[in-house]
Amino acid sequence: MNLKELRILQMIDSLEVGGAERMAVNLANTFTEQGIVNKLIVSRNDGPLTKLVRNQESVRILGKKSTFDIKAFRKLISEVKSFKPDIFHIHGTSIYWGVGLKFFFPKVKLIWHDHLGISPEVITENPRSELKWIGKNIDFIITANESTAEFWKEKRIIRDSSIKYLSNFPYLKIEEKVKTDTFTFLHLANYRSEKGQMNIVNACKILKDKGYSFQVRMVGQRVDKNWEEKVSSKIKDLDLNSDVALEGPSDNVAKVLTQVDAGLVASDREGLPVALLEYGLAGLPVISTNVGQCAEVLGKGDFGILVPVNNPEEMAKAMEHLISLPDKGVALGENLQIQVKNHYGELQFISEYQNVINSLFK
């Protein structure tokens, strides 16, 4: 069945700034552009990303207070009855309400889009063993990286052929680059320990002690305020206040990308960070830890610089390389831009998504 013949209802917890949330918005906009009837249900609360949805009439906010908020769930049931979807496309932890919907609408196909990067720490702290019991209600699992797909195949919650990695994609209209006075790095990630802000701060101390002039902008949602305070305190202790700026979330990432010279991914674990693809779309040279699908995007180092996880010395060396050899950085950014446009665009995703649909409506 062709996608344009279907009605797709997406659901996500919020539209605060984050990778999964940005993908939900990217999908909503791409579905709209492709002439696919769609609706975006936000179960808890909206956020800065809400206004980026092109078709504002397609967004519904339920205001869920807890998992067992009956009033909000009734609103959801009402929305589904009115919209009459063929597909539930459920992101992240919204899967629990997605499975609940299947009890009321068993004929609607349920796709779970799992954005979580898998690591030993994640498996230990959040094994999600309950999904084994509700997996029979899930028709298809899309993951944001290959390791997560393999994880669910090993758990055998549904058949292997119904689990597939589909790469994320960026959706930005990039503006003209603004010239910077000082070489500026951008770290576009929410404030959480696994995102590696402290790794970057320690690398900056190494760079500053070597006499380099630079700026680092950290832009993201303050998800873990205690972590942000620790990072802020570290910046102060290392006398980096004039070099590293902690900023909140931006509702205009496209503009921020024009104001910097390079992008950083410093995470301990990842799926496929949308920020990495956005850096590429903007033609920025990138330094990334070797996590998730980052090496794949960066051509194992051909289109960007890969560094080990939590290694400030190697991060500093890579930053020094881009500062010292700006022409090399420009070439890396141009090559990455071609890579992202050719292999990680919305049309590539839609093509793969059509294959998923074909398997569900045989």
Summary of the structure (lengths in Angstrom):
residues: 362
radius of gyration: 20.7
end to end distance: 8.1
largest distance: 64.2
contacts: 1237
relative contact order: 0.12
helix: 48%
strand: 17%
